[in-house]
Amino acid sequence: MMNAQDIKNGTCIRLDGRLYFCVEFLHVKPGKGNTFMRTKLKDVVDGRVIERRFNIGEKLEDVRVERRPYQYLYADGGDDIFMNQETFDQVPINKELVTGAQFMKEGDIVEVVSDASTNTVLYAEMPIKTILKITYTEPGLKGDTATNTLKPATVETGATVKVPLFINEGELIEVDTRDGSYVGRVKA
């Protein structure tokens, strides 16, 4: 158990039978009344963000989580198979629990967050930026750099990314895995 005033960003708590990560907190000391903590909590399972207020001294059930690097091996139906980098155990993780899964290619290292007491996987997340090769896009024309116009491009994982007109097939680009946006061109 922990006190409400000990909540920080990244703290995991169990509330109403669900697991939540604190994404934002504020220690509020009003002119009248008691001090309290105003928090934004993200549900581990469905990703919903809720706002919750806790009185100082209120007891909360904290959950100890572990973050470990896992290597993506292959897809197997609705699951992705990952290998623990330390023990070399293979673990299936549901595709819905992996953030940025559409940009994941074999051999990528992801961070898997699990509940330390039950060893259940809470979620896995790709690095924020990844480098992918363009497998198909309409050919670009020389001099198409003046406008901010974007065109669709298919990358090696099969996902579609909006890229500038001057990007051609076979080039390497950097993609933000959180929202699938184009970051920049990568020199090979």
PyMOL CGO cylinders between C-alpha atoms (Angstrom):
from pymol import cmd
from pymol.cgo import CYLINDER

trace = [
    CYLINDER, 0.00, 0.00, 0.00, 1.09, 3.54, -0.71, 0.3, 1, 1, 1, 1, 1, 1,
    CYLINDER, 1.09, 3.54, -0.71, -0.16, 6.98, 0.22, 0.3, 1, 1, 1, 1, 1, 1,
    CYLINDER, -0.16, 6.98, 0.22, -1.85, 9.17, -2.39, 0.3, 1, 1, 1, 1, 1, 1,
    CYLINDER, -1.85, 9.17, -2.39, 0.83, 11.87, -2.06, 0.3, 1, 1, 1, 1, 1, 1,
    CYLINDER, 0.83, 11.87, -2.06, 3.45, 9.35, -3.29, 0.3, 1, 1, 1, 1, 1, 1,
    CYLINDER, 3.45, 9.35, -3.29, 1.90, 9.09, -6.78, 0.3, 1, 1, 1, 1, 1, 1,
    CYLINDER, 1.90, 9.09, -6.78, 4.31, 10.13, -9.53, 0.3, 1, 1, 1, 1, 1, 1,
    CYLINDER, 4.31, 10.13, -9.53, 4.30, 9.81, -13.35, 0.3, 1, 1, 1, 1, 1, 1,
    CYLINDER, 4.30, 9.81, -13.35, 4.69, 6.14, -14.28, 0.3, 1, 1, 1, 1, 1, 1,
    CYLINDER, 4.69, 6.14, -14.28, 3.37, 4.81, -10.96, 0.3, 1, 1, 1, 1, 1, 1,
    CYLINDER, 3.37, 4.81, -10.96, 1.08, 1.81, -11.44, 0.3, 1, 1, 1, 1, 1, 1,
    CYLINDER, 1.08, 1.81, -11.44, -1.90, 1.38, -9.08, 0.3, 1, 1, 1, 1, 1, 1,
    CYLINDER, -1.90, 1.38, -9.08, -4.83, -1.02, -8.80, 0.3, 1, 1, 1, 1, 1, 1,
    CYLINDER, -4.83, -1.02, -8.80, -8.14, 0.81, -8.57, 0.3, 1, 1, 1, 1, 1, 1,
    CYLINDER, -8.14, 0.81, -8.57, -11.61, -0.79, -8.73, 0.3, 1, 1, 1, 1, 1, 1,
    CYLINDER, -11.61, -0.79, -8.73, -10.03, -4.07, -9.89, 0.3, 1, 1, 1, 1, 1, 1,
    CYLINDER, -10.03, -4.07, -9.89, -8.23, -2.45, -12.85, 0.3, 1, 1, 1, 1, 1, 1,
    CYLINDER, -8.23, -2.45, -12.85, -4.62, -1.41, -13.37, 0.3, 1, 1, 1, 1, 1, 1,
    CYLINDER, -4.62, -1.41, -13.37, -3.78, 2.23, -14.12, 0.3, 1, 1, 1, 1, 1, 1,
    CYLINDER, -3.78, 2.23, -14.12, -0.58, 4.12, -14.86, 0.3, 1, 1, 1, 1, 1, 1,
    CYLINDER, -0.58, 4.12, -14.86, -0.30, 7.72, -13.66, 0.3, 1, 1, 1, 1, 1, 1,
    CYLINDER, -0.30, 7.72, -13.66, 0.34, 9.96, -16.68, 0.3, 1, 1, 1, 1, 1, 1,
    CYLINDER, 0.34, 9.96, -16.68, -0.08, 13.30, -14.90, 0.3, 1, 1, 1, 1, 1, 1,
    CYLINDER, -0.08, 13.30, -14.90, -0.36, 14.43, -11.29, 0.3, 1, 1, 1, 1, 1, 1,
    CYLINDER, -0.36, 14.43, -11.29, -0.77, 17.72, -9.45, 0.3, 1, 1, 1, 1, 1, 1,
    CYLINDER, -0.77, 17.72, -9.45, -0.45, 18.38, -5.73, 0.3, 1, 1, 1, 1, 1, 1,
    CYLINDER, -0.45, 18.38, -5.73, -3.25, 20.90, -4.97, 0.3, 1, 1, 1, 1, 1, 1,
    CYLINDER, -3.25, 20.90, -4.97, -3.22, 23.03, -1.84, 0.3, 1, 1, 1, 1, 1, 1,
    CYLINDER, -3.22, 23.03, -1.84, -6.39, 25.16, -1.86, 0.3, 1, 1, 1, 1, 1, 1,
    CYLINDER, -6.39, 25.16, -1.86, -6.82, 28.22, 0.39, 0.3, 1, 1, 1, 1, 1, 1,
    CYLINDER, -6.82, 28.22, 0.39, -9.60, 26.49, 2.31, 0.3, 1, 1, 1, 1, 1, 1,
    CYLINDER, -9.60, 26.49, 2.31, -10.03, 22.79, 2.81, 0.3, 1, 1, 1, 1, 1, 1,
    CYLINDER, -10.03, 22.79, 2.81, -7.70, 19.82, 2.70, 0.3, 1, 1, 1, 1, 1, 1,
    CYLINDER, -7.70, 19.82, 2.70, -4.78, 19.23, 0.36, 0.3, 1, 1, 1, 1, 1, 1,
    CYLINDER, -4.78, 19.23, 0.36, -5.42, 16.67, -2.40, 0.3, 1, 1, 1, 1, 1, 1,
    CYLINDER, -5.42, 16.67, -2.40, -3.81, 15.04, -5.46, 0.3, 1, 1, 1, 1, 1, 1,
    CYLINDER, -3.81, 15.04, -5.46, -5.40, 15.57, -8.88, 0.3, 1, 1, 1, 1, 1, 1,
    CYLINDER, -5.40, 15.57, -8.88, -4.32, 12.79, -11.27, 0.3, 1, 1, 1, 1, 1, 1,
    CYLINDER, -4.32, 12.79, -11.27, -4.82, 11.51, -14.79, 0.3, 1, 1, 1, 1, 1, 1,
    CYLINDER, -4.82, 11.51, -14.79, -4.70, 7.73, -14.92, 0.3, 1, 1, 1, 1, 1, 1,
    CYLINDER, -4.70, 7.73, -14.92, -4.36, 5.60, -18.05, 0.3, 1, 1, 1, 1, 1, 1,
    CYLINDER, -4.36, 5.60, -18.05, -6.07, 2.20, -18.07, 0.3, 1, 1, 1, 1, 1, 1,
    CYLINDER, -6.07, 2.20, -18.07, -3.54, -0.51, -18.93, 0.3, 1, 1, 1, 1, 1, 1,
    CYLINDER, -3.54, -0.51, -18.93, -6.04, -2.69, -20.81, 0.3, 1, 1, 1, 1, 1, 1,
    CYLINDER, -6.04, -2.69, -20.81, -8.02, -0.30, -23.03, 0.3, 1, 1, 1, 1, 1, 1,
    CYLINDER, -8.02, -0.30, -23.03, -5.90, 2.87, -22.88, 0.3, 1, 1, 1, 1, 1, 1,
    CYLINDER, -5.90, 2.87, -22.88, -8.71, 5.13, -21.62, 0.3, 1, 1, 1, 1, 1, 1,
    CYLINDER, -8.71, 5.13, -21.62, -7.56, 8.10, -19.54, 0.3, 1, 1, 1, 1, 1, 1,
    CYLINDER, -7.56, 8.10, -19.54, -9.59, 9.03, -16.47, 0.3, 1, 1, 1, 1, 1, 1,
    CYLINDER, -9.59, 9.03, -16.47, -9.22, 11.92, -14.05, 0.3, 1, 1, 1, 1, 1, 1,
    CYLINDER, -9.22, 11.92, -14.05, -9.27, 11.04, -10.36, 0.3, 1, 1, 1, 1, 1, 1,
    CYLINDER, -9.27, 11.04, -10.36, -8.84, 13.04, -7.17, 0.3, 1, 1, 1, 1, 1, 1,
    CYLINDER, -8.84, 13.04, -7.17, -7.31, 11.54, -4.03, 0.3, 1, 1, 1, 1, 1, 1,
    CYLINDER, -7.31, 11.54, -4.03, -7.16, 13.04, -0.55, 0.3, 1, 1, 1, 1, 1, 1,
    CYLINDER, -7.16, 13.04, -0.55, -3.71, 13.25, 1.03, 0.3, 1, 1, 1, 1, 1, 1,
    CYLINDER, -3.71, 13.25, 1.03, -3.15, 10.22, 3.26, 0.3, 1, 1, 1, 1, 1, 1,
    CYLINDER, -3.15, 10.22, 3.26, -5.57, 8.04, 1.29, 0.3, 1, 1, 1, 1, 1, 1,
    CYLINDER, -5.57, 8.04, 1.29, -4.22, 4.51, 0.90, 0.3, 1, 1, 1, 1, 1, 1,
    CYLINDER, -4.22, 4.51, 0.90, -3.80, 3.09, -2.63, 0.3, 1, 1, 1, 1, 1, 1,
    CYLINDER, -3.80, 3.09, -2.63, -2.76, -0.36, -3.78, 0.3, 1, 1, 1, 1, 1, 1,
    CYLINDER, -2.76, -0.36, -3.78, 0.45, -0.01, -5.77, 0.3, 1, 1, 1, 1, 1, 1,
    CYLINDER, 0.45, -0.01, -5.77, 1.55, -2.58, -8.34, 0.3, 1, 1, 1, 1, 1, 1,
    CYLINDER, 1.55, -2.58, -8.34, 5.21, -3.34, -8.92, 0.3, 1, 1, 1, 1, 1, 1,
    CYLINDER, 5.21, -3.34, -8.92, 5.94, -3.50, -12.63, 0.3, 1, 1, 1, 1, 1, 1,
    CYLINDER, 5.94, -3.50, -12.63, 9.00, -4.70, -14.51, 0.3, 1, 1, 1, 1, 1, 1,
    CYLINDER, 9.00, -4.70, -14.51, 10.23, -3.34, -17.84, 0.3, 1, 1, 1, 1, 1, 1,
    CYLINDER, 10.23, -3.34, -17.84, 12.31, -5.75, -19.89, 0.3, 1, 1, 1, 1, 1, 1,
    CYLINDER, 12.31, -5.75, -19.89, 13.59, -5.78, -23.47, 0.3, 1, 1, 1, 1, 1, 1,
    CYLINDER, 13.59, -5.78, -23.47, 12.08, -8.47, -25.70, 0.3, 1, 1, 1, 1, 1, 1,
    CYLINDER, 12.08, -8.47, -25.70, 12.91, -9.25, -29.33, 0.3, 1, 1, 1, 1, 1, 1,
    CYLINDER, 12.91, -9.25, -29.33, 10.07, -9.68, -31.83, 0.3, 1, 1, 1, 1, 1, 1,
    CYLINDER, 10.07, -9.68, -31.83, 10.36, -13.05, -33.61, 0.3, 1, 1, 1, 1, 1, 1,
    CYLINDER, 10.36, -13.05, -33.61, 7.21, -13.68, -35.67, 0.3, 1, 1, 1, 1, 1, 1,
    CYLINDER, 7.21, -13.68, -35.67, 3.41, -13.40, -35.82, 0.3, 1, 1, 1, 1, 1, 1,
    CYLINDER, 3.41, -13.40, -35.82, 1.28, -16.41, -34.93, 0.3, 1, 1, 1, 1, 1, 1,
    CYLINDER, 1.28, -16.41, -34.93, -2.42, -15.77, -35.53, 0.3, 1, 1, 1, 1, 1, 1,
    CYLINDER, -2.42, -15.77, -35.53, -3.64, -13.07, -33.14, 0.3, 1, 1, 1, 1, 1, 1,
    CYLINDER, -3.64, -13.07, -33.14, -0.43, -13.19, -31.10, 0.3, 1, 1, 1, 1, 1, 1,
    CYLINDER, -0.43, -13.19, -31.10, 3.08, -11.94, -31.65, 0.3, 1, 1, 1, 1, 1, 1,
    CYLINDER, 3.08, -11.94, -31.65, 5.90, -14.14, -30.38, 0.3, 1, 1, 1, 1, 1, 1,
    CYLINDER, 5.90, -14.14, -30.38, 8.67, -12.37, -28.45, 0.3, 1, 1, 1, 1, 1, 1,
    CYLINDER, 8.67, -12.37, -28.45, 11.91, -13.63, -26.92, 0.3, 1, 1, 1, 1, 1, 1,
    CYLINDER, 11.91, -13.63, -26.92, 13.13, -12.45, -23.53, 0.3, 1, 1, 1, 1, 1, 1,
    CYLINDER, 13.13, -12.45, -23.53, 16.62, -10.99, -24.08, 0.3, 1, 1, 1, 1, 1, 1,
    CYLINDER, 16.62, -10.99, -24.08, 17.88, -12.27, -20.70, 0.3, 1, 1, 1, 1, 1, 1,
    CYLINDER, 17.88, -12.27, -20.70, 16.40, -15.78, -20.37, 0.3, 1, 1, 1, 1, 1, 1,
    CYLINDER, 16.40, -15.78, -20.37, 15.70, -16.52, -24.08, 0.3, 1, 1, 1, 1, 1, 1,
    CYLINDER, 15.70, -16.52, -24.08, 12.17, -17.69, -23.18, 0.3, 1, 1, 1, 1, 1, 1,
    CYLINDER, 12.17, -17.69, -23.18, 9.58, -17.21, -25.93, 0.3, 1, 1, 1, 1, 1, 1,
    CYLINDER, 9.58, -17.21, -25.93, 6.38, -15.44, -24.89, 0.3, 1, 1, 1, 1, 1, 1,
    CYLINDER, 6.38, -15.44, -24.89, 3.18, -14.90, -26.93, 0.3, 1, 1, 1, 1, 1, 1,
    CYLINDER, 3.18, -14.90, -26.93, 1.66, -11.41, -26.55, 0.3, 1, 1, 1, 1, 1, 1,
    CYLINDER, 1.66, -11.41, -26.55, -1.69, -10.39, -28.03, 0.3, 1, 1, 1, 1, 1, 1,
    CYLINDER, -1.69, -10.39, -28.03, -1.31, -7.90, -30.93, 0.3, 1, 1, 1, 1, 1, 1,
    CYLINDER, -1.31, -7.90, -30.93, -3.72, -5.49, -29.21, 0.3, 1, 1, 1, 1, 1, 1,
    CYLINDER, -3.72, -5.49, -29.21, -1.30, -5.09, -26.27, 0.3, 1, 1, 1, 1, 1, 1,
    CYLINDER, -1.30, -5.09, -26.27, 1.56, -3.90, -28.51, 0.3, 1, 1, 1, 1, 1, 1,
    CYLINDER, 1.56, -3.90, -28.51, 1.67, -0.17, -29.26, 0.3, 1, 1, 1, 1, 1, 1,
    CYLINDER, 1.67, -0.17, -29.26, 2.97, 0.55, -32.76, 0.3, 1, 1, 1, 1, 1, 1,
    CYLINDER, 2.97, 0.55, -32.76, 2.61, -3.10, -33.81, 0.3, 1, 1, 1, 1, 1, 1,
    CYLINDER, 2.61, -3.10, -33.81, 1.92, -2.22, -37.46, 0.3, 1, 1, 1, 1, 1, 1,
    CYLINDER, 1.92, -2.22, -37.46, 5.50, -0.84, -37.72, 0.3, 1, 1, 1, 1, 1, 1,
    CYLINDER, 5.50, -0.84, -37.72, 7.19, -3.85, -36.09, 0.3, 1, 1, 1, 1, 1, 1,
    CYLINDER, 7.19, -3.85, -36.09, 9.51, -6.04, -38.14, 0.3, 1, 1, 1, 1, 1, 1,
    CYLINDER, 9.51, -6.04, -38.14, 11.34, -9.23, -37.21, 0.3, 1, 1, 1, 1, 1, 1,
    CYLINDER, 11.34, -9.23, -37.21, 14.27, -8.63, -34.89, 0.3, 1, 1, 1, 1, 1, 1,
    CYLINDER, 14.27, -8.63, -34.89, 12.95, -5.35, -33.42, 0.3, 1, 1, 1, 1, 1, 1,
    CYLINDER, 12.95, -5.35, -33.42, 13.47, -4.85, -29.69, 0.3, 1, 1, 1, 1, 1, 1,
    CYLINDER, 13.47, -4.85, -29.69, 10.39, -3.75, -27.72, 0.3, 1, 1, 1, 1, 1, 1,
    CYLINDER, 10.39, -3.75, -27.72, 9.94, -2.92, -24.06, 0.3, 1, 1, 1, 1, 1, 1,
    CYLINDER, 9.94, -2.92, -24.06, 7.52, -5.30, -22.34, 0.3, 1, 1, 1, 1, 1, 1,
    CYLINDER, 7.52, -5.30, -22.34, 5.88, -4.13, -19.11, 0.3, 1, 1, 1, 1, 1, 1,
    CYLINDER, 5.88, -4.13, -19.11, 4.63, -6.89, -16.81, 0.3, 1, 1, 1, 1, 1, 1,
    CYLINDER, 4.63, -6.89, -16.81, 3.11, -7.17, -13.34, 0.3, 1, 1, 1, 1, 1, 1,
    CYLINDER, 3.11, -7.17, -13.34, 5.97, -8.42, -11.14, 0.3, 1, 1, 1, 1, 1, 1,
    CYLINDER, 5.97, -8.42, -11.14, 3.72, -10.29, -8.70, 0.3, 1, 1, 1, 1, 1, 1,
    CYLINDER, 3.72, -10.29, -8.70, 1.78, -12.35, -11.27, 0.3, 1, 1, 1, 1, 1, 1,
    CYLINDER, 1.78, -12.35, -11.27, 4.18, -12.17, -14.26, 0.3, 1, 1, 1, 1, 1, 1,
    CYLINDER, 4.18, -12.17, -14.26, 1.30, -11.20, -16.55, 0.3, 1, 1, 1, 1, 1, 1,
    CYLINDER, 1.30, -11.20, -16.55, 2.13, -8.94, -19.49, 0.3, 1, 1, 1, 1, 1, 1,
    CYLINDER, 2.13, -8.94, -19.49, 0.39, -5.57, -19.22, 0.3, 1, 1, 1, 1, 1, 1,
    CYLINDER, 0.39, -5.57, -19.22, 1.54, -4.12, -22.54, 0.3, 1, 1, 1, 1, 1, 1,
    CYLINDER, 1.54, -4.12, -22.54, 4.50, -3.84, -24.91, 0.3, 1, 1, 1, 1, 1, 1,
    CYLINDER, 4.50, -3.84, -24.91, 5.68, -0.72, -26.66, 0.3, 1, 1, 1, 1, 1, 1,
    CYLINDER, 5.68, -0.72, -26.66, 7.84, -0.11, -29.69, 0.3, 1, 1, 1, 1, 1, 1,
    CYLINDER, 7.84, -0.11, -29.69, 10.61, 2.49, -29.55, 0.3, 1, 1, 1, 1, 1, 1,
    CYLINDER, 10.61, 2.49, -29.55, 9.22, 5.94, -30.41, 0.3, 1, 1, 1, 1, 1, 1,
    CYLINDER, 9.22, 5.94, -30.41, 11.06, 6.06, -33.74, 0.3, 1, 1, 1, 1, 1, 1,
    CYLINDER, 11.06, 6.06, -33.74, 11.88, 3.24, -36.14, 0.3, 1, 1, 1, 1, 1, 1,
    CYLINDER, 11.88, 3.24, -36.14, 13.55, 3.05, -39.54, 0.3, 1, 1, 1, 1, 1, 1,
    CYLINDER, 13.55, 3.05, -39.54, 11.59, 1.38, -42.35, 0.3, 1, 1, 1, 1, 1, 1,
    CYLINDER, 11.59, 1.38, -42.35, 12.12, 0.85, -46.08, 0.3, 1, 1, 1, 1, 1, 1,
    CYLINDER, 12.12, 0.85, -46.08, 9.53, 2.06, -48.60, 0.3, 1, 1, 1, 1, 1, 1,
    CYLINDER, 9.53, 2.06, -48.60, 8.27, -0.87, -50.69, 0.3, 1, 1, 1, 1, 1, 1,
    CYLINDER, 8.27, -0.87, -50.69, 5.77, 1.06, -52.84, 0.3, 1, 1, 1, 1, 1, 1,
    CYLINDER, 5.77, 1.06, -52.84, 4.91, 4.66, -53.57, 0.3, 1, 1, 1, 1, 1, 1,
    CYLINDER, 4.91, 4.66, -53.57, 4.16, 6.77, -56.61, 0.3, 1, 1, 1, 1, 1, 1,
    CYLINDER, 4.16, 6.77, -56.61, 7.39, 8.08, -58.18, 0.3, 1, 1, 1, 1, 1, 1,
    CYLINDER, 7.39, 8.08, -58.18, 8.51, 11.50, -57.02, 0.3, 1, 1, 1, 1, 1, 1,
    CYLINDER, 8.51, 11.50, -57.02, 9.41, 14.32, -59.37, 0.3, 1, 1, 1, 1, 1, 1,
    CYLINDER, 9.41, 14.32, -59.37, 12.55, 16.40, -59.11, 0.3, 1, 1, 1, 1, 1, 1,
    CYLINDER, 12.55, 16.40, -59.11, 11.77, 19.73, -57.49, 0.3, 1, 1, 1, 1, 1, 1,
    CYLINDER, 11.77, 19.73, -57.49, 8.69, 18.52, -55.54, 0.3, 1, 1, 1, 1, 1, 1,
    CYLINDER, 8.69, 18.52, -55.54, 9.95, 20.05, -52.29, 0.3, 1, 1, 1, 1, 1, 1,
    CYLINDER, 9.95, 20.05, -52.29, 8.27, 23.46, -52.25, 0.3, 1, 1, 1, 1, 1, 1,
    CYLINDER, 8.27, 23.46, -52.25, 4.90, 22.38, -50.83, 0.3, 1, 1, 1, 1, 1, 1,
    CYLINDER, 4.90, 22.38, -50.83, 3.93, 20.35, -47.80, 0.3, 1, 1, 1, 1, 1, 1,
    CYLINDER, 3.93, 20.35, -47.80, 1.85, 17.94, -49.88, 0.3, 1, 1, 1, 1, 1, 1,
    CYLINDER, 1.85, 17.94, -49.88, 1.96, 14.30, -48.75, 0.3, 1, 1, 1, 1, 1, 1,
    CYLINDER, 1.96, 14.30, -48.75, 1.37, 11.04, -50.61, 0.3, 1, 1, 1, 1, 1, 1,
    CYLINDER, 1.37, 11.04, -50.61, 0.73, 7.51, -49.28, 0.3, 1, 1, 1, 1, 1, 1,
    CYLINDER, 0.73, 7.51, -49.28, 3.64, 5.06, -49.16, 0.3, 1, 1, 1, 1, 1, 1,
    CYLINDER, 3.64, 5.06, -49.16, 3.68, 1.40, -48.15, 0.3, 1, 1, 1, 1, 1, 1,
    CYLINDER, 3.68, 1.40, -48.15, 6.56, 0.36, -45.88, 0.3, 1, 1, 1, 1, 1, 1,
    CYLINDER, 6.56, 0.36, -45.88, 8.16, -3.07, -45.47, 0.3, 1, 1, 1, 1, 1, 1,
    CYLINDER, 8.16, -3.07, -45.47, 5.79, -4.06, -42.64, 0.3, 1, 1, 1, 1, 1, 1,
    CYLINDER, 5.79, -4.06, -42.64, 2.72, -3.45, -44.84, 0.3, 1, 1, 1, 1, 1, 1,
    CYLINDER, 2.72, -3.45, -44.84, 1.63, -0.27, -43.04, 0.3, 1, 1, 1, 1, 1, 1,
    CYLINDER, 1.63, -0.27, -43.04, 0.85, 2.93, -44.95, 0.3, 1, 1, 1, 1, 1, 1,
    CYLINDER, 0.85, 2.93, -44.95, 2.61, 6.19, -44.07, 0.3, 1, 1, 1, 1, 1, 1,
    CYLINDER, 2.61, 6.19, -44.07, 2.05, 9.67, -45.51, 0.3, 1, 1, 1, 1, 1, 1,
    CYLINDER, 2.05, 9.67, -45.51, 5.36, 10.94, -46.94, 0.3, 1, 1, 1, 1, 1, 1,
    CYLINDER, 5.36, 10.94, -46.94, 6.47, 14.07, -48.87, 0.3, 1, 1, 1, 1, 1, 1,
    CYLINDER, 6.47, 14.07, -48.87, 6.31, 13.98, -52.68, 0.3, 1, 1, 1, 1, 1, 1,
    CYLINDER, 6.31, 13.98, -52.68, 10.10, 13.69, -53.13, 0.3, 1, 1, 1, 1, 1, 1,
    CYLINDER, 10.10, 13.69, -53.13, 10.37, 10.31, -51.33, 0.3, 1, 1, 1, 1, 1, 1,
    CYLINDER, 10.37, 10.31, -51.33, 10.84, 7.36, -53.71, 0.3, 1, 1, 1, 1, 1, 1,
    CYLINDER, 10.84, 7.36, -53.71, 10.51, 3.60, -53.56, 0.3, 1, 1, 1, 1, 1, 1,
    CYLINDER, 10.51, 3.60, -53.56, 13.46, 1.82, -51.87, 0.3, 1, 1, 1, 1, 1, 1,
    CYLINDER, 13.46, 1.82, -51.87, 14.38, 4.75, -49.60, 0.3, 1, 1, 1, 1, 1, 1,
    CYLINDER, 14.38, 4.75, -49.60, 14.70, 4.46, -45.82, 0.3, 1, 1, 1, 1, 1, 1,
    CYLINDER, 14.70, 4.46, -45.82, 12.50, 6.71, -43.70, 0.3, 1, 1, 1, 1, 1, 1,
    CYLINDER, 12.50, 6.71, -43.70, 12.10, 7.29, -39.98, 0.3, 1, 1, 1, 1, 1, 1,
    CYLINDER, 12.10, 7.29, -39.98, 8.56, 6.82, -38.64, 0.3, 1, 1, 1, 1, 1, 1,
    CYLINDER, 8.56, 6.82, -38.64, 7.03, 7.85, -35.32, 0.3, 1, 1, 1, 1, 1, 1,
    CYLINDER, 7.03, 7.85, -35.32, 5.41, 4.62, -34.01, 0.3, 1, 1, 1, 1, 1, 1,
    CYLINDER, 5.41, 4.62, -34.01, 2.94, 6.45, -31.75, 0.3, 1, 1, 1, 1, 1, 1,
    CYLINDER, 2.94, 6.45, -31.75, 0.94, 8.04, -34.57, 0.3, 1, 1, 1, 1, 1, 1,
    CYLINDER, 0.94, 8.04, -34.57, 2.50, 6.66, -37.78, 0.3, 1, 1, 1, 1, 1, 1,
    CYLINDER, 2.50, 6.66, -37.78, 3.80, 10.01, -38.96, 0.3, 1, 1, 1, 1, 1, 1,
    CYLINDER, 3.80, 10.01, -38.96, 6.80, 10.58, -41.22, 0.3, 1, 1, 1, 1, 1, 1,
    CYLINDER, 6.80, 10.58, -41.22, 9.81, 11.99, -39.31, 0.3, 1, 1, 1, 1, 1, 1,
    CYLINDER, 9.81, 11.99, -39.31, 12.51, 12.19, -41.95, 0.3, 1, 1, 1, 1, 1, 1,
    CYLINDER, 12.51, 12.19, -41.95, 14.63, 10.53, -44.60, 0.3, 1, 1, 1, 1, 1, 1,
    CYLINDER, 14.63, 10.53, -44.60, 17.52, 8.30, -43.48, 0.3, 1, 1, 1, 1, 1, 1,
    CYLINDER, 17.52, 8.30, -43.48, 20.79, 8.16, -45.39, 0.3, 1, 1, 1, 1, 1, 1,
    CYLINDER, 20.79, 8.16, -45.39, 21.81, 4.54, -46.02, 0.3, 1, 1, 1, 1, 1, 1,
]
cmd.load_cgo(trace, "trace")
